[in-house]
Amino acid sequence: MQQPHISALQAKHADIEARIADETQRPLPDMAAISRLKKEKLRVKEEIVGLH
């Protein structure tokens, strides 16, 4: 029953990871945005782990 929720969280985690990669490739990366994205990515990962 939780599998669709876990899959959605994994997709969100991958999306955040891609956004971090995009931001770090910019000539002047926004470090505040990267920091926020990393915190969100960690929160999502912790939620995934908590559901297993």
PDB file with SEQRES, HELIX, SHEET and CRYST1 records, atoms N, CA, C and O in Angstrom:
SEQRES   1 A   52  MET GLN GLN PRO HIS ILE SER ALA LEU GLN ALA LYS HIS          
SEQRES   2 A   52  ALA ASP ILE GLU ALA ARG ILE ALA ASP GLU THR GLN ARG          
SEQRES   3 A   52  PRO LEU PRO ASP MET ALA ALA ILE SER ARG LEU LYS LYS          
SEQRES   4 A   52  GLU LYS LEU ARG VAL LYS GLU GLU ILE VAL GLY LEU HIS          
HELIX    1 AA1 GLN A    3  GLN A   25  1                                  23    
HELIX    2 AA2 MET A   31  LEU A   51  1                                  21    
CRYST1    1.000    1.000    1.000  90.00  90.00  90.00 P 1           1          
ATOM      1  N   MET A   1       0.816  -1.195   0.000  1.00  0.00           N  
ATOM      2  CA  MET A   1       0.000   0.000   0.000  1.00  0.00           C  
ATOM      3  C   MET A   1       0.859   1.258   0.000  1.00  0.00           C  
ATOM      4  O   MET A   1       0.469   2.280  -0.563  1.00  0.00           O  
ATOM      5  N   GLN A   2       2.023   1.184   0.628  1.00  0.00           N  
ATOM      6  CA  GLN A   2       2.895   2.358   0.699  1.00  0.00           C  
ATOM      7  C   GLN A   2       3.789   2.494  -0.531  1.00  0.00           C  
ATOM      8  O   GLN A   2       4.434   3.526  -0.713  1.00  0.00           O  
ATOM      9  N   GLN A   3       3.834   1.472  -1.369  1.00  0.00           N  
ATOM     10  CA  GLN A   3       4.743   1.493  -2.519  1.00  0.00           C  
ATOM     11  C   GLN A   3       4.544   2.705  -3.426  1.00  0.00           C  
ATOM     12  O   GLN A   3       5.541   3.302  -3.833  1.00  0.00           O  
ATOM     13  N   PRO A   4       3.313   3.105  -3.768  1.00  0.00           N  
ATOM     14  CA  PRO A   4       3.160   4.299  -4.611  1.00  0.00           C  
ATOM     15  C   PRO A   4       3.716   5.553  -3.939  1.00  0.00           C  
ATOM     16  O   PRO A   4       4.287   6.420  -4.600  1.00  0.00           O  
ATOM     17  N   HIS A   5       3.545   5.639  -2.622  1.00  0.00           N  
ATOM     18  CA  HIS A   5       4.064   6.797  -1.885  1.00  0.00           C  
ATOM     19  C   HIS A   5       5.596   6.785  -1.902  1.00  0.00           C  
ATOM     20  O   HIS A   5       6.223   7.823  -2.109  1.00  0.00           O  
ATOM     21  N   ILE A   6       6.187   5.629  -1.687  1.00  0.00           N  
ATOM     22  CA  ILE A   6       7.649   5.506  -1.711  1.00  0.00           C  
ATOM     23  C   ILE A   6       8.176   5.842  -3.101  1.00  0.00           C  
ATOM     24  O   ILE A   6       9.186   6.535  -3.231  1.00  0.00           O  
ATOM     25  N   SER A   7       7.505   5.360  -4.132  1.00  0.00           N  
ATOM     26  CA  SER A   7       7.924   5.658  -5.502  1.00  0.00           C  
ATOM     27  C   SER A   7       7.863   7.156  -5.783  1.00  0.00           C  
ATOM     28  O   SER A   7       8.750   7.711  -6.431  1.00  0.00           O  
ATOM     29  N   ALA A   8       6.815   7.802  -5.293  1.00  0.00           N  
ATOM     30  CA  ALA A   8       6.686   9.252  -5.481  1.00  0.00           C  
ATOM     31  C   ALA A   8       7.807   9.989  -4.754  1.00  0.00           C  
ATOM     32  O   ALA A   8       8.359  10.958  -5.275  1.00  0.00           O  
ATOM     33  N   LEU A   9       8.140   9.532  -3.558  1.00  0.00           N  
ATOM     34  CA  LEU A   9       9.227  10.159  -2.808  1.00  0.00           C  
ATOM     35  C   LEU A   9      10.574   9.944  -3.505  1.00  0.00           C  
ATOM     36  O   LEU A   9      11.414  10.844  -3.535  1.00  0.00           O  
ATOM     37  N   GLN A  10      10.772   8.754  -4.062  1.00  0.00           N  
ATOM     38  CA  GLN A  10      12.019   8.481  -4.778  1.00  0.00           C  
ATOM     39  C   GLN A  10      12.128   9.362  -6.014  1.00  0.00           C  
ATOM     40  O   GLN A  10      13.216   9.832  -6.346  1.00  0.00           O  
ATOM     41  N   ALA A  11      11.020   9.588  -6.691  1.00  0.00           N  
ATOM     42  CA  ALA A  11      11.022  10.465  -7.860  1.00  0.00           C  
ATOM     43  C   ALA A  11      11.327  11.903  -7.437  1.00  0.00           C  
ATOM     44  O   ALA A  11      12.075  12.611  -8.111  1.00  0.00           O  
ATOM     45  N   LYS A  12      10.748  12.320  -6.332  1.00  0.00           N  
ATOM     46  CA  LYS A  12      11.011  13.673  -5.819  1.00  0.00           C  
ATOM     47  C   LYS A  12      12.484  13.812  -5.442  1.00  0.00           C  
ATOM     48  O   LYS A  12      13.105  14.837  -5.720  1.00  0.00           O  
ATOM     49  N   HIS A  13      13.040  12.778  -4.807  1.00  0.00           N  
ATOM     50  CA  HIS A  13      14.452  12.780  -4.415  1.00  0.00           C  
ATOM     51  C   HIS A  13      15.342  12.926  -5.655  1.00  0.00           C  
ATOM     52  O   HIS A  13      16.299  13.701  -5.646  1.00  0.00           O  
ATOM     53  N   ALA A  14      15.029  12.187  -6.709  1.00  0.00           N  
ATOM     54  CA  ALA A  14      15.810  12.255  -7.951  1.00  0.00           C  
ATOM     55  C   ALA A  14      15.680  13.634  -8.602  1.00  0.00           C  
ATOM     56  O   ALA A  14      16.650  14.164  -9.142  1.00  0.00           O  
ATOM     57  N   ASP A  15      14.483  14.207  -8.547  1.00  0.00           N  
ATOM     58  CA  ASP A  15      14.267  15.543  -9.106  1.00  0.00           C  
ATOM     59  C   ASP A  15      15.099  16.585  -8.354  1.00  0.00           C  
ATOM     60  O   ASP A  15      15.715  17.455  -8.969  1.00  0.00           O  
ATOM     61  N   ILE A  16      15.114  16.494  -7.040  1.00  0.00           N  
ATOM     62  CA  ILE A  16      15.903  17.437  -6.240  1.00  0.00           C  
ATOM     63  C   ILE A  16      17.384  17.273  -6.563  1.00  0.00           C  
ATOM     64  O   ILE A  16      18.110  18.259  -6.691  1.00  0.00           O  
ATOM     65  N   GLU A  17      17.822  16.037  -6.693  1.00  0.00           N  
ATOM     66  CA  GLU A  17      19.227  15.767  -7.031  1.00  0.00           C  
ATOM     67  C   GLU A  17      19.587  16.399  -8.384  1.00  0.00           C  
ATOM     68  O   GLU A  17      20.665  16.975  -8.537  1.00  0.00           O  
ATOM     69  N   ALA A  18      18.685  16.289  -9.354  1.00  0.00           N  
ATOM     70  CA  ALA A  18      18.924  16.889 -10.674  1.00  0.00           C  
ATOM     71  C   ALA A  18      18.972  18.414 -10.574  1.00  0.00           C  
ATOM     72  O   ALA A  18      19.787  19.058 -11.234  1.00  0.00           O  
ATOM     73  N   ARG A  19      18.101  18.983  -9.752  1.00  0.00           N  
ATOM     74  CA  ARG A  19      18.100  20.442  -9.577  1.00  0.00           C  
ATOM     75  C   ARG A  19      19.393  20.916  -8.924  1.00  0.00           C  
ATOM     76  O   ARG A  19      19.920  21.972  -9.275  1.00  0.00           O  
ATOM     77  N   ILE A  20      19.906  20.130  -7.969  1.00  0.00           N  
ATOM     78  CA  ILE A  20      21.193  20.470  -7.336  1.00  0.00           C  
ATOM     79  C   ILE A  20      22.302  20.425  -8.380  1.00  0.00           C  
ATOM     80  O   ILE A  20      23.139  21.325  -8.440  1.00  0.00           O  
ATOM     81  N   ALA A  21      22.309  19.386  -9.197  1.00  0.00           N  
ATOM     82  CA  ALA A  21      23.336  19.243 -10.236  1.00  0.00           C  
ATOM     83  C   ALA A  21      23.265  20.405 -11.227  1.00  0.00           C  
ATOM     84  O   ALA A  21      24.295  20.954 -11.618  1.00  0.00           O  
ATOM     85  N   ASP A  22      22.049  20.779 -11.630  1.00  0.00           N  
ATOM     86  CA  ASP A  22      21.885  21.911 -12.553  1.00  0.00           C  
ATOM     87  C   ASP A  22      22.427  23.193 -11.944  1.00  0.00           C  
ATOM     88  O   ASP A  22      23.128  23.958 -12.607  1.00  0.00           O  
ATOM     89  N   GLU A  23      22.102  23.421 -10.687  1.00  0.00           N  
ATOM     90  CA  GLU A  23      22.525  24.660 -10.027  1.00  0.00           C  
ATOM     91  C   GLU A  23      24.046  24.714  -9.875  1.00  0.00           C  
ATOM     92  O   GLU A  23      24.645  25.777 -10.042  1.00  0.00           O  
ATOM     93  N   THR A  24      24.675  23.579  -9.561  1.00  0.00           N  
ATOM     94  CA  THR A  24      26.124  23.583  -9.365  1.00  0.00           C  
ATOM     95  C   THR A  24      26.879  23.784 -10.680  1.00  0.00           C  
ATOM     96  O   THR A  24      28.044  24.181 -10.669  1.00  0.00           O  
ATOM     97  N   GLN A  25      26.221  23.511 -11.820  1.00  0.00           N  
ATOM     98  CA  GLN A  25      26.857  23.683 -13.123  1.00  0.00           C  
ATOM     99  C   GLN A  25      26.815  25.131 -13.615  1.00  0.00           C  
ATOM    100  O   GLN A  25      27.509  25.480 -14.570  1.00  0.00           O  
ATOM    101  N   ARG A  26      26.017  25.962 -12.978  1.00  0.00           N  
ATOM    102  CA  ARG A  26      25.910  27.360 -13.394  1.00  0.00           C  
ATOM    103  C   ARG A  26      27.224  28.090 -13.113  1.00  0.00           C  
ATOM    104  O   ARG A  26      27.961  27.707 -12.204  1.00  0.00           O  
ATOM    105  N   PRO A  27      27.521  29.138 -13.883  1.00  0.00           N  
ATOM    106  CA  PRO A  27      28.760  29.898 -13.643  1.00  0.00           C  
ATOM    107  C   PRO A  27      28.837  30.487 -12.221  1.00  0.00           C  
ATOM    108  O   PRO A  27      29.905  30.493 -11.609  1.00  0.00           O  
ATOM    109  N   LEU A  28      27.716  30.976 -11.708  1.00  0.00           N  
ATOM    110  CA  LEU A  28      27.675  31.499 -10.342  1.00  0.00           C  
ATOM    111  C   LEU A  28      26.541  30.792  -9.589  1.00  0.00           C  
ATOM    112  O   LEU A  28      25.435  31.323  -9.491  1.00  0.00           O  
ATOM    113  N   PRO A  29      26.815  29.606  -9.062  1.00  0.00           N  
ATOM    114  CA  PRO A  29      25.756  28.856  -8.386  1.00  0.00           C  
ATOM    115  C   PRO A  29      25.228  29.601  -7.164  1.00  0.00           C  
ATOM    116  O   PRO A  29      25.981  30.263  -6.450  1.00  0.00           O  
ATOM    117  N   ASP A  30      23.937  29.482  -6.939  1.00  0.00           N  
ATOM    118  CA  ASP A  30      23.290  30.072  -5.771  1.00  0.00           C  
ATOM    119  C   ASP A  30      23.459  29.083  -4.620  1.00  0.00           C  
ATOM    120  O   ASP A  30      22.729  28.096  -4.522  1.00  0.00           O  
ATOM    121  N   MET A  31      24.426  29.361  -3.755  1.00  0.00           N  
ATOM    122  CA  MET A  31      24.739  28.427  -2.671  1.00  0.00           C  
ATOM    123  C   MET A  31      23.593  28.307  -1.676  1.00  0.00           C  
ATOM    124  O   MET A  31      23.405  27.246  -1.082  1.00  0.00           O  
ATOM    125  N   ALA A  32      22.829  29.368  -1.484  1.00  0.00           N  
ATOM    126  CA  ALA A  32      21.680  29.295  -0.576  1.00  0.00           C  
ATOM    127  C   ALA A  32      20.627  28.336  -1.140  1.00  0.00           C  
ATOM    128  O   ALA A  32      20.038  27.544  -0.404  1.00  0.00           O  
ATOM    129  N   ALA A  33      20.399  28.416  -2.440  1.00  0.00           N  
ATOM    130  CA  ALA A  33      19.432  27.508  -3.074  1.00  0.00           C  
ATOM    131  C   ALA A  33      19.929  26.067  -2.985  1.00  0.00           C  
ATOM    132  O   ALA A  33      19.147  25.154  -2.718  1.00  0.00           O  
ATOM    133  N   ILE A  34      21.214  25.863  -3.205  1.00  0.00           N  
ATOM    134  CA  ILE A  34      21.787  24.518  -3.118  1.00  0.00           C  
ATOM    135  C   ILE A  34      21.617  23.972  -1.701  1.00  0.00           C  
ATOM    136  O   ILE A  34      21.264  22.807  -1.518  1.00  0.00           O  
ATOM    137  N   SER A  35      21.866  24.805  -0.715  1.00  0.00           N  
ATOM    138  CA  SER A  35      21.726  24.385   0.673  1.00  0.00           C  
ATOM    139  C   SER A  35      20.281  23.993   0.985  1.00  0.00           C  
ATOM    140  O   SER A  35      20.040  22.976   1.636  1.00  0.00           O  
ATOM    141  N   ARG A  36      19.324  24.794   0.524  1.00  0.00           N  
ATOM    142  CA  ARG A  36      17.909  24.480   0.747  1.00  0.00           C  
ATOM    143  C   ARG A  36      17.539  23.158   0.069  1.00  0.00           C  
ATOM    144  O   ARG A  36      16.845  22.324   0.650  1.00  0.00           O  
ATOM    145  N   LEU A  37      18.014  22.980  -1.171  1.00  0.00           N  
ATOM    146  CA  LEU A  37      17.714  21.755  -1.902  1.00  0.00           C  
ATOM    147  C   LEU A  37      18.312  20.534  -1.207  1.00  0.00           C  
ATOM    148  O   LEU A  37      17.669  19.487  -1.134  1.00  0.00           O  
ATOM    149  N   LYS A  38      19.527  20.659  -0.702  1.00  0.00           N  
ATOM    150  CA  LYS A  38      20.160  19.531  -0.009  1.00  0.00           C  
ATOM    151  C   LYS A  38      19.399  19.168   1.255  1.00  0.00           C  
ATOM    152  O   LYS A  38      19.247  17.988   1.573  1.00  0.00           O  
ATOM    153  N   LYS A  39      18.918  20.181   1.983  1.00  0.00           N  
ATOM    154  CA  LYS A  39      18.136  19.907   3.192  1.00  0.00           C  
ATOM    155  C   LYS A  39      16.824  19.215   2.832  1.00  0.00           C  
ATOM    156  O   LYS A  39      16.399  18.288   3.521  1.00  0.00           O  
ATOM    157  N   GLU A  40      16.186  19.663   1.759  1.00  0.00           N  
ATOM    158  CA  GLU A  40      14.937  19.042   1.318  1.00  0.00           C  
ATOM    159  C   GLU A  40      15.197  17.609   0.865  1.00  0.00           C  
ATOM    160  O   GLU A  40      14.409  16.709   1.157  1.00  0.00           O  
ATOM    161  N   LYS A  41      16.306  17.399   0.151  1.00  0.00           N  
ATOM    162  CA  LYS A  41      16.662  16.062  -0.319  1.00  0.00           C  
ATOM    163  C   LYS A  41      16.885  15.128   0.873  1.00  0.00           C  
ATOM    164  O   LYS A  41      16.446  13.978   0.847  1.00  0.00           O  
ATOM    165  N   LEU A  42      17.554  15.608   1.905  1.00  0.00           N  
ATOM    166  CA  LEU A  42      17.792  14.803   3.099  1.00  0.00           C  
ATOM    167  C   LEU A  42      16.483  14.477   3.806  1.00  0.00           C  
ATOM    168  O   LEU A  42      16.293  13.356   4.277  1.00  0.00           O  
ATOM    169  N   ARG A  43      15.575  15.457   3.883  1.00  0.00           N  
ATOM    170  CA  ARG A  43      14.284  15.228   4.532  1.00  0.00           C  
ATOM    171  C   ARG A  43      13.507  14.137   3.786  1.00  0.00           C  
ATOM    172  O   ARG A  43      12.911  13.256   4.406  1.00  0.00           O  
ATOM    173  N   VAL A  44      13.520  14.204   2.448  1.00  0.00           N  
ATOM    174  CA  VAL A  44      12.817  13.205   1.637  1.00  0.00           C  
ATOM    175  C   VAL A  44      13.456  11.831   1.843  1.00  0.00           C  
ATOM    176  O   VAL A  44      12.751  10.832   1.980  1.00  0.00           O  
ATOM    177  N   LYS A  45      14.779  11.780   1.865  1.00  0.00           N  
ATOM    178  CA  LYS A  45      15.467  10.500   2.055  1.00  0.00           C  
ATOM    179  C   LYS A  45      15.127   9.902   3.413  1.00  0.00           C  
ATOM    180  O   LYS A  45      14.902   8.697   3.525  1.00  0.00           O  
ATOM    181  N   GLU A  46      15.087  10.741   4.445  1.00  0.00           N  
ATOM    182  CA  GLU A  46      14.737  10.252   5.775  1.00  0.00           C  
ATOM    183  C   GLU A  46      13.303   9.722   5.799  1.00  0.00           C  
ATOM    184  O   GLU A  46      13.019   8.733   6.476  1.00  0.00           O  
ATOM    185  N   GLU A  47      12.410  10.365   5.074  1.00  0.00           N  
ATOM    186  CA  GLU A  47      11.035   9.889   5.004  1.00  0.00           C  
ATOM    187  C   GLU A  47      10.957   8.545   4.307  1.00  0.00           C  
ATOM    188  O   GLU A  47      10.205   7.666   4.728  1.00  0.00           O  
ATOM    189  N   ILE A  48      11.741   8.379   3.227  1.00  0.00           N  
ATOM    190  CA  ILE A  48      11.783   7.092   2.509  1.00  0.00           C  
ATOM    191  C   ILE A  48      12.289   5.993   3.446  1.00  0.00           C  
ATOM    192  O   ILE A  48      11.695   4.918   3.522  1.00  0.00           O  
ATOM    193  N   VAL A  49      13.367   6.260   4.146  1.00  0.00           N  
ATOM    194  CA  VAL A  49      13.947   5.271   5.057  1.00  0.00           C  
ATOM    195  C   VAL A  49      12.957   4.930   6.162  1.00  0.00           C  
ATOM    196  O   VAL A  49      12.841   3.772   6.565  1.00  0.00           O  
ATOM    197  N   GLY A  50      12.249   5.932   6.646  1.00  0.00           N  
ATOM    198  CA  GLY A  50      11.283   5.696   7.711  1.00  0.00           C  
ATOM    199  C   GLY A  50      10.111   4.828   7.280  1.00  0.00           C  
ATOM    200  O   GLY A  50       9.474   4.189   8.118  1.00  0.00           O  
ATOM    201  N   LEU A  51       9.819   4.798   5.994  1.00  0.00           N  
ATOM    202  CA  LEU A  51       8.704   3.997   5.488  1.00  0.00           C  
ATOM    203  C   LEU A  51       9.087   2.544   5.229  1.00  0.00           C  
ATOM    204  O   LEU A  51       8.210   1.695   5.070  1.00  0.00           O  
ATOM    205  N   HIS A  52      10.378   2.247   5.186  1.00  0.00           N  
ATOM    206  CA  HIS A  52      10.815   0.862   4.940  1.00  0.00           C  
ATOM    207  C   HIS A  52      10.760   0.058   6.178  1.00  0.00           C  
ATOM    208  O   HIS A  52      11.091  -1.127   6.159  1.00  0.00           O  
TER     209      HIS A  52                                                      
END                                                                             
